[in-house]
Amino acid sequence: MDEEDFDDYDREAELALYREYRDVVGQFSYVIETERRFYLANEVDVKRIDAEHDFYFELTMNDVWVWDVYRADRFVKSVRVLTFKDVNVEELSSKEFELPKELALDE
């Protein structure tokens, strides 16, 4: 496999991942972003844990989809993350993902 074939494969994998994200995002309530991963989840709990000279965050998520192009199964029952880095949690609005009427398919 030459470098161009590898680049094409990588682009196709990323595009397939984006399409999967677009198809499943409406099933989730939260978007969670850490320094290493991007998650969709229906339940998320973030705790700040104070250590002796620092602190870290413990995230517990349930009913999760993981943005990772190399995972065979991106749907996970639960995920626990420990991180010293920033964490971003956003609650999704279901209206954000509704198709505009002019794009909706007629039934």
Secondary structure, DSSP 8 states (H G I E B T S, - for coil): --HHHHHHHHHHHHHHHHHHHHHHGGG-SEEEE-SS-EEEEEEEEEEEEE-SS-EEEEEEEEEEEEE-TT-S--EEEEEEEEESS--EEEE--GGGGS--TTTS---
